[in-house]
């Protein structure tokens, strides 16, 4: 099981004072040294945390892989084409949301997303689509020739009780198996933490987890290196 670390909220802390600390470059170095398989950052339209200059600097310094989360809008697409991350993850984006709230409606936006995917493929950039664990959305993602999907685990992470959580875990597992059967790479993420990530990591059809906020929060008490290593030990599957 691969683990990628989302560093958006390290940038949030930096931006609170308007300076240069904590350094995103130093944070990624620590994450990679601690066993992260990649770094994730979300370049939002409002630039609330990650900035254009961050993405360009990270592209130069990351030694594993860079996953650029983004909305499928022209302004951000242009930045991605200039930077050339290892892959992009297309997500829905609403200005007032605190964090990404839902998966893409691939079925309703097939024509636009297909053109965006084609553009990235022409520049040799792989594409992942952030989707809810719903058959119709995964099948639509396959139809428009995405390389991967990232299953939205937010509902599972916020389950109101253990029974409901187990039902949602089964839904994620079924979605992952379907995507894998269609030849898609399968990632998962959103809301995962030190209590709930292990069960998701145990789903064999999932190749990679993307986790950020809980690791950054944990790092305040144990340090970033230790926080990453603790999560790696939880999600590592032989």
C-alpha positions in Angstrom: 0.0 0.0 0.0 1.4 3.3 -1.1 1.0 6.4 1.1 1.0 9.9 -0.3 0.9 13.0 1.9 -1.2 16.0 1.3 0.7 19.1 2.5 -2.1 21.8 2.0 -2.4 22.6 5.7 1.3 23.1 6.1 0.7 25.9 3.6 -2.3 27.0 5.6 -0.1 27.5 8.7 2.5 29.3 6.7 -0.1 31.7 5.2 -1.5 32.5 8.6 1.5 34.8 9.2 2.2 35.7 5.6 5.9 34.5 5.7 7.9 31.5 4.5 7.7 29.2 7.5 7.0 26.4 7.8 8.8 25.6 4.5 6.9 23.3 2.1 10.1 22.1 0.6 11.5 21.0 4.0 8.1 19.4 4.8 8.2 17.3 1.7 11.8 16.3 2.3 10.8 15.0 5.8 7.8 13.2 4.4 9.8 11.5 1.7 12.6 10.5 4.1 10.0 9.1 6.4 8.6 6.8 3.7 5.9 8.7 1.8 5.5 7.5 -1.8 4.4 10.9 -3.0 3.3 14.4 -2.2 -0.2 15.9 -2.9 -1.1 19.5 -3.1 -4.4 21.2 -4.1 -4.0 24.4 -6.2 -7.4 26.0 -5.6 -8.9 28.8 -7.6 -8.8 31.1 -4.6 -5.2 30.0 -3.7 -6.2 29.7 0.0 -3.2 27.5 0.8 -1.1 26.2 -2.1 0.2 28.9 -4.5 1.4 28.7 -8.0 5.0 29.3 -6.9 4.7 26.5 -4.4 3.8 24.0 -7.2 6.7 25.1 -9.3 9.1 24.8 -6.5 7.8 21.5 -5.4 8.1 20.1 -8.9 11.8 20.9 -8.8 12.5 19.4 -5.4 10.2 16.4 -4.9 12.1 13.1 -5.4 9.1 10.7 -5.3 6.0 11.9 -7.3 3.8 15.0 -7.3 0.0 14.7 -7.4 -1.6 18.0 -8.2 -5.2 18.2 -7.1 -7.2 20.7 -9.1 -10.5 21.7 -10.5 -10.9 21.1 -14.3 -10.9 24.9 -15.1 -8.7 26.6 -17.7 -6.7 28.7 -15.4 -5.5 25.8 -13.3 -5.1 23.4 -16.3 -2.6 25.9 -17.7 -0.6 25.9 -14.6 -0.5 22.1 -14.6 0.6 22.0 -18.2 3.5 24.3 -17.4 4.5 22.4 -14.3 3.9 18.8 -15.6 3.2 17.0 -12.3 3.4 13.2 -12.3 -0.3 13.1 -12.4 -3.3 15.3 -11.6 -6.4 14.5 -9.6 -9.4 16.3 -10.8 -11.8 17.3 -8.0 -15.0 19.4 -7.7 -14.4 22.7 -6.1 -16.7 25.2 -4.4 -15.5 28.5 -3.2 -17.1 28.4 0.3 -16.3 24.8 1.2 -13.7 24.2 3.9 -12.5 21.1 2.1 -13.6 19.0 -0.9 -17.1 17.9 0.0 -18.1 15.4 -2.7 -16.9 13.4 -5.7 -17.0 14.5 -9.3 -20.2 14.0 -11.2 -18.5 12.3 -14.0 -21.7 11.2 -15.8 -23.0 14.7 -16.0 -19.7 16.2 -17.2 -18.4 13.5 -19.4 -17.7 15.6 -22.5 -15.8 18.3 -20.6 -13.8 15.8 -18.5 -13.0 13.7 -21.6 -11.5 16.7 -23.3 -9.5 17.7 -20.2 -8.1 14.1 -19.9 -7.2 14.1 -23.6 -5.3 17.4 -23.1 -3.3 16.0 -20.2 -2.6 12.8 -22.0 -1.2 14.8 -24.9 1.3 16.3 -22.5 2.0 12.8 -20.9 0.4 13.6 -17.7 -1.7 10.9 -16.1 -5.1 11.7 -14.7 -7.1 10.5 -11.7 -10.7 11.4 -11.0 -12.0 11.9 -7.5 -15.3 10.0 -7.3 -17.8 8.7 -4.8 -17.9 4.9 -4.5 -20.8 4.6 -7.0 -20.8 2.1 -9.9 -22.2 4.6 -12.5 -19.5 7.2 -11.7 -16.7 4.6 -11.9 -18.0 3.2 -15.2 -18.3 6.7 -16.6 -14.7 7.4 -15.5 -13.5 4.3 -17.4 -15.5 5.3 -20.5 -13.6 8.7 -20.7 -10.3 6.9 -20.4 -9.0 8.2 -17.1 -5.9 6.4 -15.8 -7.0 6.2 -12.2 -9.8 7.1 -9.8 -9.5 8.2 -6.2 -12.4 6.9 -4.1 -13.9 9.6 -1.8 -13.8 8.1 1.7 -15.4 11.0 3.5 -18.7 9.4 4.2 -17.0 6.3 5.6 -14.7 8.5 7.7 -17.7 10.4 9.1 -20.0 7.4 9.7 -22.3 7.9 12.7 -21.8 4.4 14.2 -19.7 1.3 13.6 -22.5 -0.6 11.8 -22.9 2.3 9.3 -19.2 2.5 8.9 -18.9 -1.2 8.1 -21.6 -0.8 5.4 -19.7 2.1 3.9 -16.5 0.2 4.1 -18.1 -2.6 2.0 -19.3 0.0 -0.5 -15.7 1.4 -0.9 -14.4 -2.2 -1.3 -16.9 -3.0 -4.0 -16.1 0.2 -5.8 -12.4 -0.5 -5.7 -12.9 -4.0 -7.0 -15.0 -2.7 -9.9 -12.4 0.0 -10.8 -9.6 -2.6 -10.7 -11.6 -5.0 -12.9 -11.9 -2.2 -15.5 -8.2 -1.7 -15.5 -8.1 1.5 -13.5 -5.5 2.5 -10.9 -7.3 2.8 -7.5 -6.5 5.4 -4.9 -8.6 6.5 -1.9 -8.7 9.4 0.4 -10.5 12.1 2.4 -11.1 12.2 6.1 -8.8 9.3 6.8 -6.9 9.3 10.1 -5.1 7.1 12.6 -8.3 5.4 13.7 -10.0 4.6 10.4 -7.3 4.3 7.7 -6.2 0.8 8.5 -9.5 -0.8 7.3 -9.3 1.1 4.0 -5.7 0.0 3.6 -6.7 -3.6 4.0 -8.7 -3.4 0.8 -6.4 -5.2 -1.7 -7.9 -3.5 -4.7 -6.7 -0.1 -3.5 -3.2 0.8 -4.5 -2.6 4.1 -2.7 -4.0 6.3 0.1 -3.9 10.1 0.1 -3.9 11.5 3.7 -3.1 15.0 4.8 -4.9 16.8 7.6 -4.7 14.1 10.3 -0.9 13.7 9.7 -0.3 17.5 9.8 -2.4 17.7 13.0 -0.5 14.7 14.6 2.8 16.3 13.7 2.1 19.2 16.1 2.6 16.7 19.0 5.1 14.2 17.7 6.8 15.9 14.8 6.3 15.4 11.1 8.7 12.5 10.6 7.1 10.5 13.4 3.6 11.3 12.3 4.3 10.0 8.8 6.1 6.9 10.1 3.1 6.1 12.4 0.7 6.4 9.5 3.0 4.2 7.3 3.0 1.5 9.9 -0.8 1.6 10.1 -1.5 1.4 6.3 1.4 -0.8 5.2 0.2 -4.0 3.7 2.4 -6.8 2.4 
